[in-house]
Amino acid sequence: MSADPRCEQVELLLDRGFAVEMENRFQGVDELAGRLKWVLEAIGKPIRTLAEVVAEQKVRLRRFDRKTQLIEHGVHTRELNNYILQRVQAIHTELVPYTLSAGGGTTNGLPAGIDKVADLLAVSVNIPGHSRTGQTFFLIGSRGDRCVLLRKTVTQEEGRPTEAGDCQQVRWYDPKKPPDAKALSDCVDDAAAIMVEKLTDRTVGNQR
């Protein structure tokens, strides 16, 4: 029993109850009864380690707190960004005379019922010498315990949006099994092809 931290509470109660100096003892029945009740309640409670408390409570947090769920759904954000960046770096020379780049970006207007998990890198295409730019925003959304890769393409002229598409649902997946490099490469290629066509149409019209 001496190793039980609750023994200390019993010892403190006895020390005060049998103190040599009267003024150091309990000064009334109510005070003694209150201390006895507190000690008995403490004795009745099981002793749990910090690890046990954390293990128990994090289950509740993950089950019922949406913000915690979304943060944990986004643990693979850096991995997906690396796939996007690697693909842009691998193919940018193939797009000449168009230029292709990747950078930070954010967008809103997610489909109804989908929560935003994180913004990914945005992929941009432009034609040198022209003020027109196409930009595709990639982001992660979630509904329940599933995630979805989203994209939204915007064209701009002199920094002002001229056309903005809807946020498209590209691929649903289990957050424990995020899209691989091949899947992200296909997404980047498709987005770049769409932007090249849009920019060329705006630049030369219907000429073929």
Secondary structure, DSSP 4 states (H G I P E B T S, - for coil): -TTSTTHHHHHHHHHHHT-SSGGGS--SHHHHHHHHHHHHHHHHSPP--HHHHHHHHHHHHHHH-HHHHHHHHTTTHHHHHHHHHHHHHHHGGGGTTSEEEEE------PPTT-EEEEEEEEEEEE-TTS-EEEEEEEEEEEETTEEEEEEEEEEEETTEEEEEPPPEEEEEE-TTS---HHHHHHHHHHHHHHHHHHHHHHHHTT--
